[in-house]
């Protein structure tokens, strides 16, 4: 895999998997050879949210993250797309689907926070 952006390898892999699932969803349900504007907008939104994630390298999988970056409507839309496409995606790209599922089980790391001092 060639890393094309400033993301870590794990973040890039998660982003590539999400893009592939969204493309599969659009190609199957929206019946087009080209991605529709709605799905293209969702891909751009996911890219922007991963790039703007404040957890950086300590970021867990977006589905397991404690601090949600996505707006509720977009999170619901993305969850719907991922749940629909995961079984079909596993048949088309089994290795990438397995890596995605294993990253879901990755433990959530805590961000270094300063304890509030008592008065």
URKA-V162605 format. One record per residue. N is the residue number from 1. RES is the residue in one small letter. D_FIRST is the distance of its C-alpha to the first C-alpha in whole Angstrom. Layout:
n = (N,N)
res = (RES,RES)
d_first = (D_FIRST,D_FIRST)
This chain:
n = (1,2,3,4,5,6,7,8,9,10,11,12,13,14,15,16,17,18,19,20,21,22,23,24,25,26,27,28,29,30,31,32,33,34,35,36,37,38,39,40,41,42,43,44,45,46,47,48,49,50,51,52,53,54,55,56,57,58,59,60,61,62,63,64,65,66,67,68,69,70,71,72,73,74,75,76,77,78,79,80,81,82,83,84,85,86,87,88,89,90,91,92,93,94,95,96,97,98,99,100,101,102,103,104,105,106,107,108,109,110,111,112,113,114,115,116,117,118,119)
res = (x,x,x,x,x,x,x,x,x,x,x,x,x,x,x,x,x,x,x,x,x,x,x,x,x,x,x,x,x,x,x,x,x,x,x,x,x,x,x,x,x,x,x,x,x,x,x,x,x,x,x,x,x,x,x,x,x,x,x,x,x,x,x,x,x,x,x,x,x,x,x,x,x,x,x,x,x,x,x,x,x,x,x,x,x,x,x,x,x,x,x,x,x,x,x,x,x,x,x,x,x,x,x,x,x,x,x,x,x,x,x,x,x,x,x,x,x,x,x)
d_first = (0,4,6,9,12,14,13,12,9,11,12,9,8,12,12,10,12,15,15,14,17,19,19,20,23,24,23,25,28,28,28,27,25,24,23,26,27,27,24,22,24,23,19,20,22,20,18,21,21,18,19,22,22,25,23,20,18,21,20,20,19,21,23,24,25,28,28,27,26,26,30,31,31,28,27,29,28,24,25,27,24,22,25,25,22,21,23,22,18,18,20,17,14,16,13,11,15,16,13,15,18,18,17,20,22,21,24,25,25,28,28,31,34,37,40,43,46,49,52)
